Amino acid sequence: MNGPTNPQPTDGRPTTGNGPHVVVVGGGIAGLAAAHRLVTAGARVTLLEGDERVGGKLLAGEIAGAPVDLGAESLLARRPEAIALAEAVGLGDRLQAPATTTASVWSRGQLVPMPKGHVMGVPGDASAVAGLLSDEALRRIDRDRELPPTDIGDDIAIGAYVAERMGHEVVDRLVEPLLGGVYAGDAYRISMKAAVPALFEAARRHPTLADAVRAVQRAGAATPADAAGAATGLGGAAFAGLRGGIGTLPGAVADAVRAAGGEILTGTRAGALLRGGDGRWRVATRQRVLDADAVVLATPADVTAGLLAAHAPAAADELAEIRYASMALVTLAFRRSDLTDTGLPALPGSGFLVPPVDGHTIKAATFSSQKWSWVADAAPDLLVLRTSAGRRGEEEQLRRDDAHLVDVSLKDLSAATGLTARPVASVVTRWNGGLPQYPVGHLARVERIRAAVTGLPALRLAGAAYQGVGIPACVASGRRAADEILAELADTPNEIIATSRTADPGTGHCP
Ligand SMILES: CC1=C(CCC(=O)O)c2cc3nc(cc4[nH]c(cc5[nH]c(cc1n2)c(C)c5CCC(=O)O)c(CCC(=O)O)c4C)C(CCC(=O)O)=C3C
């Protein structure tokens, strides 16, 4: 290193690095992942977060004095990106596989074991879902073999397609509840191409849906799908949590970014994105204007639309069309001694999903104390559970107050499991506009958005609105945005950038 060669950047703030200055807007896990990658590669980074805390939908909290996640509580370990980020920021030894991998579907009043042999709820043959569906529905699944191939075109609603091939019951009782967890959405509108891309591709090549499912299953078995999990001592688990909560990941990434010289400004909304006469970006906040060689917008689609309106109106219009669903999480703590008094409830596995056709309010329940040993270890005298409510288009329940959401959760939990004890504490966390919806045609829209911003220099988009709502997908989107910006800046014969990049020791001079 040549030392602090560029002590006075145009925005006048102190800096420790001398690379190009990149402003990341949005401190959810995608923006944080972008900032981490950029700062590690030698860029100077300023991350702006409008809220008073970073983390977005990852939030660690407490119930009855015990640590819990109040946002996302699990991440997919089959994909490497989130695991790698956790390890890079020193949390590798806190990764934990779920203590149980069985779950249930609360269907027709019974907790039925969640079938195993399916791809996002679509079975490879009827026997895989025998316990869950009616005999008539099982026979209907086999009609898939006799039907002529379906033309799925460029995209198709997963619910409509699966119902056509295998009947609506498999959609209503398995596909819908699974997608209801992932997207809080409606299977009859959700894009198969965006939500289950491997199945979409297989369905184009195979004559029947069951053939496509089995092809996806074979491909999964042939590749070391759980390599990321296996390599971290997670024992090949498909999902992972973090001791202390997935919600501790954003703070750890933020700390790592700061330790590497990056700046993280919370409570600082990016009000406007401007271009200076020199072609550089300027990001205006209420407090100051930041000059930037490059910008990552890791914000929700409506915020991104507002920031881009003057620069890429076509992108802004498309972004404004992306819809979000809201959900609420109700976390409940029960004293274990109260449970024995009222008769032990049946709480098999990690939790259950709820098919919307049965008309209940909750859409899932997670038995946190059973799913995560870190939760059980931190509060051995408590049973911690959580329920979720809210689906796109069915948000009236969410307008009710917290006490109502707690009451309906207790009522549904009691009906499903026999749990009748009163909780000693409850916490309601509302995620308004939390989950972007991927309707049919979503990926084509994303392509149009990307095409509309490619004309803009050194600007990239990241976050859940585009190509995956899960944590690994968000981390990947941030990392990809950062890598593309680093590559673009490296190629740009720009004075400012060329002189402020980490100096090559061979050049022997400081700008
Ligand atoms: C964003 C997201 C992904 C995508 C991840 C990514 O792509 O990165 C995903 C994937 C999946 N989720 C799955 C299963 C379940 N999801 C549940 C519950 C929930 N998921 C949610 C979100 C997501 N879910 C949410 C907001 C809930 C509500 C309750 C809560 O937040 O507390 C529950 C019930 C509770 C429990 O048993 O824990 C089950 C059984 C399986 C299938 C596993 C198999 O095939 O065996 C898969 C692939």
PDBQT file of the ligand as one rigid body, heavy atoms in Angstrom, charges set to zero:
ROOT
HETATM    1  C1  LIG A 601     -38.068 -16.761   1.763  1.00  0.00    +0.000 C 
HETATM    2  C2  LIG A 601     -38.339 -18.227   1.987  1.00  0.00    +0.000 A 
HETATM    3  C3  LIG A 601     -37.775 -19.296   1.308  1.00  0.00    +0.000 A 
HETATM    4  C4  LIG A 601     -36.755 -19.222   0.179  1.00  0.00    +0.000 C 
HETATM    5  C5  LIG A 601     -35.363 -19.455   0.661  1.00  0.00    +0.000 C 
HETATM    6  C6  LIG A 601     -34.369 -19.234  -0.448  1.00  0.00    +0.000 C 
HETATM    7  O1  LIG A 601     -34.651 -19.576  -1.594  1.00  0.00    +0.000 OA
HETATM    8  O2  LIG A 601     -33.262 -18.715  -0.177  1.00  0.00    +0.000 OA
HETATM    9  C7  LIG A 601     -38.348 -20.491   1.851  1.00  0.00    +0.000 A 
HETATM   10  C8  LIG A 601     -38.058 -21.795   1.387  1.00  0.00    +0.000 C 
HETATM   11  C9  LIG A 601     -38.624 -22.990   1.869  1.00  0.00    +0.000 A 
HETATM   12  N1  LIG A 601     -39.413 -23.142   2.978  1.00  0.00    +0.000 NA
HETATM   13  C10 LIG A 601     -39.743 -24.462   3.102  1.00  0.00    +0.000 A 
HETATM   14  C11 LIG A 601     -40.551 -25.032   4.126  1.00  0.00    +0.000 C 
HETATM   15  C12 LIG A 601     -41.180 -24.306   5.136  1.00  0.00    +0.000 A 
HETATM   16  N2  LIG A 601     -41.253 -22.935   5.225  1.00  0.00    +0.000 N 
HETATM   17  C13 LIG A 601     -41.967 -22.569   6.358  1.00  0.00    +0.000 A 
HETATM   18  C14 LIG A 601     -42.264 -21.282   6.767  1.00  0.00    +0.000 C 
HETATM   19  C15 LIG A 601     -41.871 -20.069   6.150  1.00  0.00    +0.000 A 
HETATM   20  N3  LIG A 601     -40.976 -19.941   5.096  1.00  0.00    +0.000 N 
HETATM   21  C16 LIG A 601     -40.831 -18.587   4.811  1.00  0.00    +0.000 A 
HETATM   22  C17 LIG A 601     -40.030 -18.024   3.828  1.00  0.00    +0.000 C 
HETATM   23  C18 LIG A 601     -39.238 -18.772   2.947  1.00  0.00    +0.000 A 
HETATM   24  N4  LIG A 601     -39.234 -20.153   2.840  1.00  0.00    +0.000 NA
HETATM   25  C19 LIG A 601     -41.675 -17.846   5.709  1.00  0.00    +0.000 A 
HETATM   26  C20 LIG A 601     -41.794 -16.344   5.713  1.00  0.00    +0.000 C 
HETATM   27  C21 LIG A 601     -42.316 -18.773   6.524  1.00  0.00    +0.000 A 
HETATM   28  C22 LIG A 601     -43.339 -18.434   7.588  1.00  0.00    +0.000 C 
HETATM   29  C23 LIG A 601     -42.968 -18.770   8.953  1.00  0.00    +0.000 C 
HETATM   30  C24 LIG A 601     -41.755 -18.155   9.579  1.00  0.00    +0.000 C 
HETATM   31  O3  LIG A 601     -41.047 -17.326   9.008  1.00  0.00    +0.000 OA
HETATM   32  O4  LIG A 601     -41.528 -18.500  10.750  1.00  0.00    +0.000 OA
HETATM   33  C25 LIG A 601     -42.364 -23.774   7.021  1.00  0.00    +0.000 A 
HETATM   34  C26 LIG A 601     -43.188 -23.878   8.298  1.00  0.00    +0.000 C 
HETATM   35  C27 LIG A 601     -42.415 -23.531   9.511  1.00  0.00    +0.000 C 
HETATM   36  C28 LIG A 601     -41.293 -24.470   9.877  1.00  0.00    +0.000 C 
HETATM   37  O5  LIG A 601     -41.492 -25.704   9.899  1.00  0.00    +0.000 OA
HETATM   38  O6  LIG A 601     -40.203 -23.969  10.145  1.00  0.00    +0.000 OA
HETATM   39  C29 LIG A 601     -41.875 -24.860   6.262  1.00  0.00    +0.000 A 
HETATM   40  C30 LIG A 601     -42.028 -26.311   6.527  1.00  0.00    +0.000 C 
HETATM   41  C31 LIG A 601     -39.143 -25.184   2.025  1.00  0.00    +0.000 A 
HETATM   42  C32 LIG A 601     -39.316 -26.655   1.744  1.00  0.00    +0.000 C 
HETATM   43  C33 LIG A 601     -38.407 -27.530   2.497  1.00  0.00    +0.000 C 
HETATM   44  C34 LIG A 601     -38.710 -28.991   2.089  1.00  0.00    +0.000 C 
HETATM   45  O7  LIG A 601     -39.001 -29.241   0.932  1.00  0.00    +0.000 OA
HETATM   46  O8  LIG A 601     -38.660 -29.816   2.968  1.00  0.00    +0.000 OA
HETATM   47  C35 LIG A 601     -38.435 -24.272   1.263  1.00  0.00    +0.000 A 
HETATM   48  C36 LIG A 601     -37.594 -24.526   0.036  1.00  0.00    +0.000 C 
ENDROOT
TORSDOF 0
